[in-house]
Amino acid sequence: MTDDPNPLNCAAFQSQLPDLIASGENLADHPHIRSCALCRALLADLETIAEAARQLLPIEEPPDEVWEHIESAIKIEESKRR
């Protein structure tokens, strides 16, 4: 166990996990992760999945003209509705 005055059980920690990940906090230092092999493994799995997902996304932003065409198409659609 840790010296954490407010220890979390796995369910409570896992319910907070999305917010903790979004915060950018280093979760390796979180008291629950240090003391719980199950949640440590879960976090490792999530990090692996996130890395794989990043590799699926395009590395480059589309050219500005793509956004201009989209904006133009939206404006045309909006003018048709009026």
Distance bins in CASP14 RR format, pairs under 12 A and 6 or more apart:
PFRMAT RR
TARGET T0000
AUTHOR 0000-0000-0000
RMODE 2
METHOD distances of the structure
MODEL  1
1 7 1 0 0 1 0 0 0 0 0 0 0
1 8 0 0 0 0 0 1 0 0 0 0 0
1 31 0 0 0 0 1 0 0 0 0 0 0
1 32 0 0 0 0 0 1 0 0 0 0 0
1 34 0 0 0 0 0 1 0 0 0 0 0
1 35 1 0 0 1 0 0 0 0 0 0 0
1 36 0 0 0 0 0 1 0 0 0 0 0
2 8 0 0 0 0 0 1 0 0 0 0 0
2 29 0 0 0 0 0 1 0 0 0 0 0
2 30 0 0 0 0 1 0 0 0 0 0 0
2 31 1 0 1 0 0 0 0 0 0 0 0
2 32 0 0 0 0 1 0 0 0 0 0 0
2 33 0 0 0 0 0 1 0 0 0 0 0
2 34 1 0 0 1 0 0 0 0 0 0 0
2 35 1 0 1 0 0 0 0 0 0 0 0
2 36 0 0 0 0 1 0 0 0 0 0 0
3 31 0 0 0 0 1 0 0 0 0 0 0
3 34 0 0 0 0 0 1 0 0 0 0 0
3 35 0 0 0 0 0 1 0 0 0 0 0
4 13 0 0 0 0 0 1 0 0 0 0 0
4 29 0 0 0 0 0 1 0 0 0 0 0
4 30 0 0 0 0 1 0 0 0 0 0 0
4 31 1 0 1 0 0 0 0 0 0 0 0
4 32 1 0 0 1 0 0 0 0 0 0 0
4 33 0 0 0 0 0 1 0 0 0 0 0
4 34 0 0 0 0 1 0 0 0 0 0 0
4 35 0 0 0 0 1 0 0 0 0 0 0
4 36 0 0 0 0 0 1 0 0 0 0 0
5 31 0 0 0 0 1 0 0 0 0 0 0
6 12 0 0 0 0 1 0 0 0 0 0 0
6 13 0 0 0 0 0 1 0 0 0 0 0
6 16 0 0 0 0 0 1 0 0 0 0 0
6 31 0 0 0 0 1 0 0 0 0 0 0
6 32 0 0 0 0 0 1 0 0 0 0 0
7 13 0 0 0 0 1 0 0 0 0 0 0
7 30 0 0 0 0 0 1 0 0 0 0 0
7 31 1 0 0 1 0 0 0 0 0 0 0
7 32 1 0 0 1 0 0 0 0 0 0 0
7 34 0 0 0 0 0 1 0 0 0 0 0
7 35 1 0 0 1 0 0 0 0 0 0 0
7 36 0 0 0 0 1 0 0 0 0 0 0
8 14 0 0 0 0 1 0 0 0 0 0 0
8 15 0 0 0 0 1 0 0 0 0 0 0
8 16 1 0 0 1 0 0 0 0 0 0 0
8 17 0 0 0 0 0 1 0 0 0 0 0
8 20 0 0 0 0 0 1 0 0 0 0 0
8 30 0 0 0 0 1 0 0 0 0 0 0
8 31 1 0 0 1 0 0 0 0 0 0 0
8 32 1 0 1 0 0 0 0 0 0 0 0
8 33 0 0 0 0 0 1 0 0 0 0 0
8 34 0 0 0 0 0 1 0 0 0 0 0
8 35 0 0 0 0 1 0 0 0 0 0 0
8 36 0 0 0 0 1 0 0 0 0 0 0
8 39 0 0 0 0 1 0 0 0 0 0 0
9 15 0 0 0 0 0 1 0 0 0 0 0
9 16 0 0 0 0 0 1 0 0 0 0 0
9 32 0 0 0 0 1 0 0 0 0 0 0
9 35 0 0 0 0 0 1 0 0 0 0 0
9 36 0 0 0 0 1 0 0 0 0 0 0
9 38 0 0 0 0 0 1 0 0 0 0 0
9 39 0 0 0 0 1 0 0 0 0 0 0
10 16 0 0 0 0 0 1 0 0 0 0 0
10 17 0 0 0 0 0 1 0 0 0 0 0
10 32 1 0 0 1 0 0 0 0 0 0 0
10 33 0 0 0 0 0 1 0 0 0 0 0
10 35 0 0 0 0 0 1 0 0 0 0 0
10 36 1 0 0 1 0 0 0 0 0 0 0
10 37 0 0 0 0 0 1 0 0 0 0 0
10 38 1 0 1 0 0 0 0 0 0 0 0
10 39 1 0 1 0 0 0 0 0 0 0 0
10 40 0 0 0 0 0 1 0 0 0 0 0
10 41 0 0 0 0 0 1 0 0 0 0 0
10 42 0 0 0 0 1 0 0 0 0 0 0
10 43 0 0 0 0 0 1 0 0 0 0 0
11 17 0 0 0 0 0 1 0 0 0 0 0
11 32 0 0 0 0 0 1 0 0 0 0 0
11 36 0 0 0 0 0 1 0 0 0 0 0
11 38 0 0 0 0 0 1 0 0 0 0 0
11 39 0 0 0 0 0 1 0 0 0 0 0
11 42 0 0 0 0 0 1 0 0 0 0 0
12 20 0 0 0 0 0 1 0 0 0 0 0
12 32 0 0 0 0 1 0 0 0 0 0 0
12 36 0 0 0 0 0 1 0 0 0 0 0
12 39 0 0 0 0 0 1 0 0 0 0 0
13 19 0 0 0 0 0 1 0 0 0 0 0
13 20 0 0 0 0 1 0 0 0 0 0 0
13 21 0 0 0 0 0 1 0 0 0 0 0
13 27 0 0 0 0 1 0 0 0 0 0 0
13 30 1 0 0 1 0 0 0 0 0 0 0
13 31 0 0 0 0 1 0 0 0 0 0 0
13 32 1 0 1 0 0 0 0 0 0 0 0
13 33 0 0 0 0 1 0 0 0 0 0 0
13 34 0 0 0 0 0 1 0 0 0 0 0
13 35 0 0 0 0 0 1 0 0 0 0 0
13 36 1 0 0 1 0 0 0 0 0 0 0
13 38 0 0 0 0 1 0 0 0 0 0 0
13 39 1 0 1 0 0 0 0 0 0 0 0
13 40 0 0 0 0 0 1 0 0 0 0 0
13 42 0 0 0 0 1 0 0 0 0 0 0
13 43 0 0 0 0 1 0 0 0 0 0 0
14 20 0 0 0 0 1 0 0 0 0 0 0
14 21 0 0 0 0 0 1 0 0 0 0 0
14 27 0 0 0 0 0 1 0 0 0 0 0
14 30 0 0 0 0 0 1 0 0 0 0 0
14 32 0 0 0 0 1 0 0 0 0 0 0
14 33 0 0 0 0 0 1 0 0 0 0 0
14 36 0 0 0 0 0 1 0 0 0 0 0
14 38 0 0 0 0 1 0 0 0 0 0 0
14 39 1 0 0 1 0 0 0 0 0 0 0
14 40 0 0 0 0 0 1 0 0 0 0 0
14 41 0 0 0 0 0 1 0 0 0 0 0
14 42 1 0 0 1 0 0 0 0 0 0 0
14 43 0 0 0 0 1 0 0 0 0 0 0
14 46 0 0 0 0 0 1 0 0 0 0 0
15 32 0 0 0 0 0 1 0 0 0 0 0
15 39 0 0 0 0 0 1 0 0 0 0 0
16 22 0 0 0 0 0 1 0 0 0 0 0
16 23 0 0 0 0 1 0 0 0 0 0 0
16 25 0 0 0 0 0 1 0 0 0 0 0
16 27 0 0 0 0 0 1 0 0 0 0 0
16 30 0 0 0 0 1 0 0 0 0 0 0
16 32 0 0 0 0 1 0 0 0 0 0 0
16 33 0 0 0 0 0 1 0 0 0 0 0
16 39 0 0 0 0 0 1 0 0 0 0 0
17 23 0 0 0 0 0 1 0 0 0 0 0
17 24 0 0 0 0 0 1 0 0 0 0 0
17 25 0 0 0 0 0 1 0 0 0 0 0
17 27 0 0 0 0 1 0 0 0 0 0 0
17 30 0 0 0 0 1 0 0 0 0 0 0
17 32 0 0 0 0 1 0 0 0 0 0 0
17 33 0 0 0 0 1 0 0 0 0 0 0
17 36 0 0 0 0 0 1 0 0 0 0 0
17 39 0 0 0 0 1 0 0 0 0 0 0
17 40 0 0 0 0 0 1 0 0 0 0 0
17 42 1 0 0 1 0 0 0 0 0 0 0
17 43 1 0 0 1 0 0 0 0 0 0 0
17 45 0 0 0 0 0 1 0 0 0 0 0
17 46 1 0 0 1 0 0 0 0 0 0 0
17 47 0 0 0 0 0 1 0 0 0 0 0
18 24 0 0 0 0 0 1 0 0 0 0 0
18 27 0 0 0 0 0 1 0 0 0 0 0
18 43 0 0 0 0 0 1 0 0 0 0 0
18 46 0 0 0 0 1 0 0 0 0 0 0
18 50 0 0 0 0 0 1 0 0 0 0 0
19 25 0 0 0 0 1 0 0 0 0 0 0
19 27 0 0 0 0 0 1 0 0 0 0 0
20 26 0 0 0 0 1 0 0 0 0 0 0
20 27 1 0 1 0 0 0 0 0 0 0 0
20 28 0 0 0 0 0 1 0 0 0 0 0
20 29 0 0 0 0 0 1 0 0 0 0 0
20 30 1 0 0 1 0 0 0 0 0 0 0
20 31 0 0 0 0 0 1 0 0 0 0 0
20 32 0 0 0 0 1 0 0 0 0 0 0
20 33 0 0 0 0 1 0 0 0 0 0 0
20 39 0 0 0 0 0 1 0 0 0 0 0
20 43 0 0 0 0 1 0 0 0 0 0 0
20 46 0 0 0 0 0 1 0 0 0 0 0
21 27 1 0 0 1 0 0 0 0 0 0 0
21 30 0 0 0 0 0 1 0 0 0 0 0
21 33 0 0 0 0 0 1 0 0 0 0 0
21 42 0 0 0 0 0 1 0 0 0 0 0
21 43 0 0 0 0 1 0 0 0 0 0 0
21 46 1 0 0 1 0 0 0 0 0 0 0
21 47 0 0 0 0 1 0 0 0 0 0 0
21 49 0 0 0 0 0 1 0 0 0 0 0
21 50 0 0 0 0 1 0 0 0 0 0 0
22 50 0 0 0 0 0 1 0 0 0 0 0
23 30 0 0 0 0 0 1 0 0 0 0 0
24 30 0 0 0 0 0 1 0 0 0 0 0
25 31 0 0 0 0 0 1 0 0 0 0 0
25 33 0 0 0 0 0 1 0 0 0 0 0
25 43 0 0 0 0 0 1 0 0 0 0 0
26 33 0 0 0 0 1 0 0 0 0 0 0
26 34 0 0 0 0 0 1 0 0 0 0 0
26 43 0 0 0 0 0 1 0 0 0 0 0
27 33 1 0 1 0 0 0 0 0 0 0 0
27 34 0 0 0 0 1 0 0 0 0 0 0
27 36 0 0 0 0 0 1 0 0 0 0 0
27 39 0 0 0 0 1 0 0 0 0 0 0
27 40 0 0 0 0 1 0 0 0 0 0 0
27 42 0 0 0 0 0 1 0 0 0 0 0
27 43 1 0 1 0 0 0 0 0 0 0 0
27 44 0 0 0 0 0 1 0 0 0 0 0
27 46 0 0 0 0 1 0 0 0 0 0 0
27 47 0 0 0 0 1 0 0 0 0 0 0
28 34 1 0 0 1 0 0 0 0 0 0 0
28 39 0 0 0 0 0 1 0 0 0 0 0
28 40 0 0 0 0 1 0 0 0 0 0 0
28 43 0 0 0 0 1 0 0 0 0 0 0
28 44 0 0 0 0 0 1 0 0 0 0 0
28 47 0 0 0 0 0 1 0 0 0 0 0
29 35 0 0 0 0 0 1 0 0 0 0 0
29 43 0 0 0 0 0 1 0 0 0 0 0
30 36 0 0 0 0 1 0 0 0 0 0 0
30 39 0 0 0 0 1 0 0 0 0 0 0
30 40 0 0 0 0 1 0 0 0 0 0 0
30 43 0 0 0 0 1 0 0 0 0 0 0
31 39 0 0 0 0 0 1 0 0 0 0 0
31 40 0 0 0 0 0 1 0 0 0 0 0
32 38 0 0 0 0 0 1 0 0 0 0 0
32 39 1 0 1 0 0 0 0 0 0 0 0
32 40 0 0 0 0 1 0 0 0 0 0 0
32 42 0 0 0 0 0 1 0 0 0 0 0
32 43 0 0 0 0 1 0 0 0 0 0 0
33 39 1 0 1 0 0 0 0 0 0 0 0
33 40 1 0 1 0 0 0 0 0 0 0 0
33 41 0 0 0 0 0 1 0 0 0 0 0
33 42 0 0 0 0 1 0 0 0 0 0 0
33 43 1 0 0 1 0 0 0 0 0 0 0
33 44 0 0 0 0 1 0 0 0 0 0 0
33 46 0 0 0 0 0 1 0 0 0 0 0
33 47 0 0 0 0 0 1 0 0 0 0 0
34 40 0 0 0 0 1 0 0 0 0 0 0
34 43 0 0 0 0 0 1 0 0 0 0 0
36 42 0 0 0 0 1 0 0 0 0 0 0
36 43 0 0 0 0 1 0 0 0 0 0 0
37 43 0 0 0 0 0 1 0 0 0 0 0
37 44 0 0 0 0 0 1 0 0 0 0 0
38 44 0 0 0 0 0 1 0 0 0 0 0
38 45 0 0 0 0 0 1 0 0 0 0 0
39 45 0 0 0 0 0 1 0 0 0 0 0
39 46 0 0 0 0 0 1 0 0 0 0 0
40 46 0 0 0 0 0 1 0 0 0 0 0
40 47 0 0 0 0 0 1 0 0 0 0 0
41 47 0 0 0 0 0 1 0 0 0 0 0
41 48 0 0 0 0 0 1 0 0 0 0 0
42 48 0 0 0 0 0 1 0 0 0 0 0
42 49 0 0 0 0 0 1 0 0 0 0 0
43 49 0 0 0 0 0 1 0 0 0 0 0
43 50 0 0 0 0 0 1 0 0 0 0 0
44 50 0 0 0 0 0 1 0 0 0 0 0
44 51 0 0 0 0 0 1 0 0 0 0 0
45 51 0 0 0 0 0 1 0 0 0 0 0
45 52 0 0 0 0 0 1 0 0 0 0 0
46 52 0 0 0 0 0 1 0 0 0 0 0
46 53 0 0 0 0 0 1 0 0 0 0 0
47 53 0 0 0 0 0 1 0 0 0 0 0
47 54 0 0 0 0 0 1 0 0 0 0 0
48 54 0 0 0 0 0 1 0 0 0 0 0
48 55 0 0 0 0 0 1 0 0 0 0 0
49 55 0 0 0 0 0 1 0 0 0 0 0
49 56 0 0 0 0 0 1 0 0 0 0 0
50 56 0 0 0 0 0 1 0 0 0 0 0
50 57 0 0 0 0 0 1 0 0 0 0 0
51 57 0 0 0 0 0 1 0 0 0 0 0
58 66 0 0 0 0 0 1 0 0 0 0 0
60 66 0 0 0 0 0 1 0 0 0 0 0
61 67 0 0 0 0 1 0 0 0 0 0 0
62 68 0 0 0 0 0 1 0 0 0 0 0
62 69 0 0 0 0 1 0 0 0 0 0 0
62 70 0 0 0 0 1 0 0 0 0 0 0
63 69 0 0 0 0 1 0 0 0 0 0 0
63 70 0 0 0 0 0 1 0 0 0 0 0
64 70 0 0 0 0 0 1 0 0 0 0 0
64 71 0 0 0 0 0 1 0 0 0 0 0
65 71 0 0 0 0 0 1 0 0 0 0 0
65 72 0 0 0 0 1 0 0 0 0 0 0
66 72 0 0 0 0 0 1 0 0 0 0 0
66 73 0 0 0 0 0 1 0 0 0 0 0
67 73 0 0 0 0 0 1 0 0 0 0 0
67 74 0 0 0 0 0 1 0 0 0 0 0
68 74 0 0 0 0 0 1 0 0 0 0 0
68 75 0 0 0 0 0 1 0 0 0 0 0
69 75 0 0 0 0 0 1 0 0 0 0 0
69 76 0 0 0 0 0 1 0 0 0 0 0
70 76 0 0 0 0 0 1 0 0 0 0 0
70 77 0 0 0 0 0 1 0 0 0 0 0
71 77 0 0 0 0 0 1 0 0 0 0 0
71 78 0 0 0 0 0 1 0 0 0 0 0
72 78 0 0 0 0 0 1 0 0 0 0 0
72 79 0 0 0 0 0 1 0 0 0 0 0
73 79 0 0 0 0 0 1 0 0 0 0 0
73 80 0 0 0 0 0 1 0 0 0 0 0
74 80 0 0 0 0 0 1 0 0 0 0 0
74 81 0 0 0 0 0 1 0 0 0 0 0
75 81 0 0 0 0 0 1 0 0 0 0 0
75 82 0 0 0 0 0 1 0 0 0 0 0
76 82 0 0 0 0 0 1 0 0 0 0 0
END
